[in-house]
Amino acid sequence: MTTSLALDIGLAGLILAIGIWTVFARDSLAAVIGFVGYGLLLAIIWVRLSAPDVALTEAAIGSGMTGMLLLGAAARLRPAGNQSTRTSLGGRFAIGVLCGMISAGLAIAILFPPESIPSLAPTVMQNLAPSGLGNPVAGVLFVFRALDTLLEKVVLILALLGVWSLATDRAWGGVPGLRIYLEPSNTLTFLAQLLPPVGVVVGVYMCWVGANVPGGAFQGGTVLAAMWLLVMIAGLRNVPRIDGFWLRFLLVIGPVIFLAIGLAGFVLADSFLAYPAGYAKPLIVAVEVALTLSIAVTLGMLGAGPPERSRHS
Amino acid sequence: MNAAAWFGVCGAALVGIGLYGLVINPDPLRKILAFNLVGSGVFLMFGVVAKRGAAAGLGGDPVPQALVITAIVVAFAATAMAVALLLRLFEATGEANLDSGVSGDAKGGDARC
């Protein structure tokens, strides 16, 4: 017991050290690389907190996809350097003290919890059985708080619309200039041929088992998106034009099916996003499969950035 | 103090560290990075609260855990948007900082990004 506590304290210390590094490192690229490692260590903490679903999401999206975006941006902004003025020593000291006070306040709130700790776990377990799902987190995401999950998917598409709208007029409807500049290398091509078959199986598996064990549409979709991006970065497949019919079809198919099943709930069950008794699990699996496809395409296109080349060139 | 409490304190400290980086660092990319630190600190504190709500044979309360999953995805969407805006700014002006060079009143009250 004491050994695992020592390991946990060591893990927390390591996370803090890397967090401080990402704030104080002189070089942006180094800070971003620190952030990727930070996300992976954070995923281990989530496992220690008995939340494997969150750990998978953190590793895939929080560390992997965010890290890829930031690495691309850091590499691209490198020539800009840093011409901004820095805050004076006194100012830094004052801000440091204020931030320390905020942290101390939060730490006190965490260290002195209320006498009876509120928990919805018993309620979730009581109501999970009728849905036929075995994973309580999937139950919350697709049965009890399905509206959150639907809107979250819409937020991703809104973000993609926002990114696309930053294109110049000339490039609109064209091809995203995948914002990673790499010399073509044999290693990259080899990995882009070797990993996707494995990654696609892992992604599909995560989506499929998500109803019963940790996993699910977001984690599986992210793995698929990562494989697609790898193939596009290596240049084995072209980045699609953003006005392609199939691209847009795949982007919206997940939310559309989710919304259609939700609206059918008015007629077949008693309310919006309610599932008819006995059909909950097949419907949820159908939604998850469609969402996985949409999430994979949305994340892949978010990673590829706004269109840069016109469709005619 | 059990392990969950240590992780909670770690989360609280990360919020402070991230906030400091957000205010101090003039480079917008570093601000985005620091903002992600603040976010992950908040998520971690949420996870500790979920762990304390362990009941009914589960290791933690699944409701906050599901909320954190949603939060991580939304944070990614916001980061992707911010990075795209920053790259567009760099493309348009050749600079990547938040000083408003046009009117010269970067110290003005409404120069906040």
Interface residues (C-beta under 8 A of the other chain):
Chain A: S4 L5 D8 I9 A12 I15 L16 G19 I20 T22 V23 F24 S28 A31 V32 F35 Y38 G39 L42 I45 W46 R48 L49 S50 A51 D53 V54 T57 E58 I61 G62 M65 T66 L69 L70 G72 A73 A74 R76 L77 A80 N82 Q83 S84 T85 R86 T87 R92 I95 G96 C99 G100 I102 S103 A104 L106 A107 A109 I110 L111 P113 I117 P118 S119 L120 A121 P122 V124 M125 P136 V137 G139 V140 L141 F144 R145 D148 T149 E152 V155 L156 L158 A159 L160 G162 V163 L166 R179 F218 L302 G303 G305 P306
Chain B: M1 N2 A3 A4 A5 W6 F7 G8 V9 C10 G11 A12 A13 L14 V15 G16 I17 G18 L19 Y20 G21 V23 I24 N25 P26 D27 L29 R30 I32 L33 A34 N36 L37 S40 F43 L44 M45 G47 V48 V49 A50 K51 R52 G53 A54 A55 A56 G57 L58 G59 G60 D61 P62 V63 Q65 A66 L67 V68 I69 T70 I72 V73 V74 A75 F76 A77 A78 T79 A80 M81 V83 A84 L85 L86 L87 R88 F90 G94 E95 A96 N97 L98 D99
